[in-house]
């Protein structure tokens, strides 16, 4: 557990003193927790994780490492107990059918999409969402996206307020 908390703190570039001031835990006790000479209570650990802005998997990992039960369960969206969440997402997507919208998971995989996204992809010449995803990966792999970003940043370095399209005349 100590390595987990220390690594989270260092990753976020927060000193022990700053973390102790944010949480009300003494710096000495925080040092003892990180080195394993003292254990943190569940409430103290959660307060430290809150102050560090730890995401849910990081919180679960730190709690497990300290010998506590996970605070946040991970369930797939198609699990039976997630039916109300699926219904809410479906309603949200259908309510905005005219605007392209999608639901992505934590790894940016497409989970759900509305009719607006399908219409947009059709206008762009893609027959399906997987075909569009493959084309996007091809653009990234070929370096086209990086080249476009580089051209854009060079233009902005020359004139950061230049928003006129290329070839347009300036008055």
Beta strands, then each sheet from edge to edge (+ up, - down):
strand 1: 102-104
strand 2: 110-113
sheet 1: 1+ 2-
end
